[in-house]
Amino acid sequence: MKIKLDTKKIYLAMAEKGLTAAEIARQGEVSQQAVFNALNGNRIGKVKVVPAICKALDLSAKDIVIIEE
């Protein structure tokens, strides 16, 4: 099972809210590198990254997490 993020939805929500990855990191109290890695598809990394993105963008994990089998 592989877990990845729907970056298209995330980038669209970021544009709508006028937020950068750095601002999401600050709001979610995670490192900028963790957010950048998750958005670039390198790896989700820390478990805290998904909730940080969800909180900043008013999305649920169901909206942005893709589970591939």
FIMITOR-690813 format. One line per 5 residues: number of its first residue (from 1); their letters; for each residue x, y, z of N, C-alpha, C. Coordinates in Angstrom, 3 decimals. Each point is the difference from the previous one (the first is absolute). Example, Ala and Ser with C-alpha at 12.3 -4.5 7.8 and 13.67 -1.06 7.14 Angstrom:
2
1	AS	13.190 -5.690 7.800 -0.890 1.190 0.000 0.900 1.200 0.000  -0.350 1.050 -0.720 0.820 1.190 0.060 -0.770 1.090 0.730
//
This chain:
69
1	MKIKL	0.841 -1.174 0.000 -0.841 1.174 0.000 0.891 1.243 0.000  -0.346 0.949 -0.853 0.766 1.232 -0.103 -0.933 1.178 0.284  0.479 0.918 0.802 -0.791 1.185 0.336 0.669 1.213 -0.615  -0.782 0.805 -0.716 0.528 1.241 -0.555 -1.063 1.082 0.109  0.393 1.220 -0.301 -0.912 1.134 0.102 -0.510 0.409 -1.369
6	DTKKI	-1.233 0.481 -0.027 -0.579 0.556 -1.224 0.481 1.448 -0.097  1.178 0.161 -0.567 0.620 1.325 -0.022 -0.771 0.997 -0.850  -0.731 -0.468 -0.991 -0.807 0.924 -0.806 -1.039 0.693 0.870  -0.679 -0.775 0.840 -0.992 0.585 0.905 0.652 0.940 1.000  1.152 -0.401 0.486 0.698 0.819 0.993 0.441 1.322 -0.615
11	YLAMA	0.633 -0.051 -1.169 0.451 1.233 -0.648 -1.172 0.912 -0.371  -1.117 -0.581 -0.412 -1.187 0.796 -0.307 -0.498 0.707 1.261  -0.086 -0.728 1.114 -0.442 0.593 1.263 0.987 1.064 0.474  1.285 -0.235 -0.206 1.007 0.994 0.376 -0.197 1.287 -0.802  -0.250 -0.139 -1.286 -0.217 1.170 -0.845 -1.260 0.753 0.411
16	EKGLT	-1.057 -0.745 0.300 -1.258 0.632 0.410 0.154 0.775 1.298  0.818 -0.521 0.911 0.191 0.639 1.302 1.204 0.940 0.023  0.759 -0.009 -1.070 1.173 0.866 -0.070 1.098 -0.400 0.971  0.164 -1.301 0.231 1.004 -0.488 0.944 1.175 -0.648 -0.725  1.162 0.138 0.586 1.190 -0.672 -0.507 0.286 -1.227 0.875
21	AAEIA	0.896 -0.838 -0.476 0.390 -1.168 0.787 0.629 0.427 1.326  0.749 1.091 -0.022 0.619 0.501 1.231 -1.064 0.426 1.008  -1.068 0.616 -0.475 -1.076 0.420 0.903 -0.746 -1.204 0.562  -0.186 -1.018 -0.814 -0.634 -1.233 0.492 0.863 -0.624 1.083  1.301 -0.032 -0.221 0.922 -0.567 0.994 -0.090 0.773 1.310
26	RQGEV	-0.012 1.311 -0.094 -0.057 0.829 1.204 -1.308 -0.217 0.748  -1.119 -0.002 -0.713 -1.302 -0.205 0.636 -0.116 -1.384 0.626  0.564 -1.001 -0.665 -0.114 -1.373 0.480 1.105 -0.423 0.939  0.925 0.922 0.263 1.117 -0.259 0.895 0.825 -1.214 -0.421  0.271 -0.071 -1.303 0.893 -1.022 -0.546 1.070 0.725 -0.800
31	SQQAV	1.040 -0.710 -0.375 1.078 0.648 -0.746 -0.437 0.283 -1.436  0.604 1.040 -0.561 -0.257 0.306 -1.408 0.440 -1.156 -0.877  1.116 -0.610 0.353 0.516 -1.118 -0.802 -0.984 -1.158 -0.031  -0.669 -0.268 1.121 -0.987 -1.085 0.044 -1.153 0.296 -0.946  -0.458 1.242 -0.020 -1.095 0.379 -0.899 0.463 -0.058 -1.448
36	FNALN	1.180 0.545 -0.288 0.528 -0.040 -1.364 0.155 -1.434 -0.492  0.531 -0.886 0.860 0.156 -1.404 -0.391 -1.343 -0.638 -0.320  -0.995 0.256 0.826 -1.326 -0.575 -0.220 -0.616 0.528 -1.295  0.134 1.286 -0.249 -0.599 0.591 -1.201 0.733 -0.394 -1.275  1.281 -0.297 0.116 0.777 -0.404 -1.178 -0.102 -1.495 -0.268
41	GNRIG	-0.751 -0.698 0.849 -0.193 -1.429 -0.219 1.167 -0.855 0.431  0.988 0.604 0.637 1.168 -0.769 0.444 -0.383 -0.991 1.088  -0.730 0.503 0.989 -0.485 -0.842 1.079 -0.876 0.852 0.895  -0.928 -0.656 0.652 -0.857 0.729 0.926 0.770 0.290 1.278  0.882 -0.886 0.385 0.835 0.251 1.159 -0.761 -0.102 1.306
46	KVKVV	0.136 1.019 0.801 -0.617 -0.008 1.323 -1.522 -0.057 -0.107  -0.573 -0.667 0.960 -1.455 -0.143 0.051 -0.671 1.363 0.172  0.693 0.961 0.568 -0.570 1.320 0.271 -0.215 0.839 -1.258  0.608 -0.379 -1.114 -0.078 0.822 -1.214 -1.420 0.044 -0.560  -0.652 -1.141 -0.101 -1.355 -0.031 -0.563 -0.967 0.837 0.837
51	PAICK	-0.035 -0.159 1.327 -0.889 0.859 0.791 0.344 1.482 -0.132  1.279 0.328 -0.143 0.404 1.398 -0.158 -0.557 0.579 -1.292  0.104 -0.763 -1.077 -0.533 0.450 -1.288 -1.519 0.130 0.076  -0.637 -0.991 0.587 -1.465 0.027 0.129 -0.475 1.199 0.799  0.662 0.258 1.101 -0.389 1.121 0.865 0.139 1.334 -0.730
56	ALDLS	1.124 0.201 -0.649 0.265 1.267 -0.673 -0.950 0.245 -1.165  -0.430 -1.077 -0.668 -0.809 0.147 -1.207 -1.476 -0.345 0.206  -0.375 -0.294 1.226 -1.384 -0.388 0.312 -0.457 -1.191 -0.839  0.852 -1.013 -0.063 -0.308 -1.228 -0.726 0.060 -1.164 0.976  -0.620 -1.105 -0.375 0.124 -1.209 0.809 1.052 -0.896 -0.639
61	AKDIV	0.504 -0.944 0.775 0.985 -0.944 -0.529 -0.600 -0.792 -1.169  -1.305 -0.284 0.077 -0.655 -0.732 -1.094 0.083 0.784 -1.305  0.071 1.333 0.088 0.073 0.839 -1.197 1.362 -0.060 -0.684  1.056 -0.239 0.764 1.342 0.147 -0.579 0.858 -1.250 0.014  -0.403 -1.047 0.713 0.817 -1.210 0.070 -0.504 -1.036 -0.999
66	IIEE	0.909 -0.540 -0.769 -0.302 -1.036 -0.977 0.714 -1.273 0.445  -0.758 -1.085 0.136 0.584 -1.276 0.399 -0.056 -0.929 -1.215  1.195 -0.406 -0.426 0.115 -0.924 -1.127 0.368 -1.377 0.528  -0.586 -0.996 -0.587 0.285 -1.372 0.452 0.942 -0.675 -0.930
//
